[in-house]
Amino acid sequence: MGRSRKMKYKNDFDAEKIKFLTTGEMTENPVYAWDAYRFQFDKEEQELFWKINRKKILKDFIENHPGKRPYCWWCFDAPEMRRRLGGIGDPRFEHLGVSRSFSFGVPDDFVSQFEADYYNGKARHVNGGFIPCKWKEGDFKGVAVDPKNPPVYETELEYLTRHDFLTKTEIKLLKLQKCK
């Protein structure tokens, strides 16, 4: 008989799951390799574990990182992505058939110069000749990231302040840090 999806997680792997929910990084521990891999890509299980443990994870995280939020808060609780302030380059999901992908409220995958060139019929291979394709100049509207002026987004603290998400404890901790 299969285990219930609502069971409380009480095994050694819980700390690894909490680490992932907090940082977005998975364990290197080979004992948990398969479980870690599966958990990393199972959004339904992540969300369930997050809902069960959200209050404690947030409390601990905020005490240690005022003005920031853990990885899964951005995945499951943030109402929108962080505001873009400037820079040049478009997220890939806006122009290519890829899933929306964010880390801590910021797109983490942008159009490359090769993609912009290729989908506009301007890409060249290593010998200098054009790579044959069906696209021509103007077919692709995506803008590649400018390494001298990459996209810039508001900080987590600016986002949380703008949405009035800072806790009273957090505000006190941040004021104390400013005074030091």
Secondary structure, DSSP 8 states (H G I E B T S, - for coil): ----TT----STTHHHHHHHHHHS-----GGGHHHHHHHHH-HHHHHHHHHHHHHHHHHHHHHHSTT---HHHHHHT-SS---EEE-S--BGGGTSS----EETTEE--B--HHHHHHTTT--B-TTS-B---S--TTS-------TTS--EE--HHHHHHHTT---HHHHHHHHHHHH-
